[in-house]
Amino acid sequence: MIFYAPAHHISLFYDFLYLNALLEPENQEVKDLLLSGEYTAFTDLATSSLNCQARSAAIFVGLVKAGLIHEVREYSSYLKLFRTQENG
């Protein structure tokens, strides 16, 4: 029996938007705070919303630490960071 994941996570586009917002100069203070090392876990309010800013923050920190944050500027290169049914 083979199970396939969706072509992409339902919040992938929202995460892309949040990540790019964090890269804007006017959000430098938030970016510095996320990368300060003071926070090692993120959580969000439980809602029925599809997007989760806490997940986006965790993805941001992980991509910066992995040296891949530059890949989020273009949606096509951002998608390649995530394994999906479409890109293997």
Legacy VTK file of the C-alpha trace (Angstrom):
# vtk DataFile Version 3.0
C-alpha trace
ASCII
DATASET POLYDATA
POINTS 88 float
0.000 0.000 0.000
1.377 3.431 -0.933
0.339 6.688 0.659
1.115 10.023 -0.926
1.373 13.316 0.863
-0.349 16.339 -0.633
1.630 18.184 -3.289
2.343 20.859 -0.680
1.466 21.678 2.904
-1.668 23.782 3.034
0.122 26.646 4.816
3.236 26.676 2.625
2.215 29.872 0.839
1.384 31.668 4.102
4.775 30.655 5.503
6.389 32.044 2.343
4.672 35.397 2.923
5.686 35.569 6.591
9.292 34.614 5.808
9.572 37.318 3.179
8.028 39.852 5.544
10.736 39.032 8.082
13.396 39.778 5.467
12.149 43.335 4.993
14.303 46.057 6.648
11.420 47.418 8.727
11.182 44.043 10.511
14.852 43.924 11.535
13.997 44.153 15.243
11.695 41.113 15.052
14.261 39.190 13.007
17.019 40.005 15.515
14.817 38.876 18.384
14.009 35.564 16.675
17.695 34.937 15.989
18.949 36.050 19.412
18.848 32.514 20.760
16.598 33.639 23.585
13.755 31.591 22.120
14.161 27.908 21.263
10.494 27.026 20.800
7.500 28.784 19.300
3.777 28.375 19.830
0.637 29.995 18.523
-2.954 30.304 19.661
-5.082 27.311 18.766
-7.485 28.495 16.091
-9.104 27.171 12.986
-6.815 29.297 10.826
-4.680 27.565 8.204
-1.605 29.621 8.914
0.549 29.606 12.021
3.037 32.386 12.658
4.856 30.200 15.201
5.608 27.603 12.526
6.776 30.377 10.205
9.086 31.718 12.922
10.552 28.257 13.502
11.057 27.737 9.755
12.744 31.152 9.549
15.209 30.359 12.330
15.932 26.931 10.856
16.566 28.303 7.366
18.862 31.033 8.698
20.864 28.491 10.725
21.098 26.207 7.682
22.263 29.101 5.493
19.262 28.722 3.193
17.238 31.827 3.982
18.188 33.387 0.632
16.114 30.646 -1.054
12.825 32.129 0.175
12.837 35.231 -2.012
11.585 33.300 -5.051
8.568 31.046 -4.531
9.893 28.361 -6.884
13.204 28.054 -5.008
11.345 28.165 -1.682
9.167 25.215 -2.741
12.269 23.167 -3.539
13.232 23.337 0.146
10.232 21.168 0.986
9.857 17.628 -0.251
6.537 17.218 -1.988
4.901 14.651 -4.208
5.568 16.902 -7.198
9.305 17.398 -6.655
10.203 14.077 -5.002
LINES 1 89
88 0 1 2 3 4 5 6 7 8 9 10 11 12 13 14 15 16 17 18 19 20 21 22 23 24 25 26 27 28 29 30 31 32 33 34 35 36 37 38 39 40 41 42 43 44 45 46 47 48 49 50 51 52 53 54 55 56 57 58 59 60 61 62 63 64 65 66 67 68 69 70 71 72 73 74 75 76 77 78 79 80 81 82 83 84 85 86 87
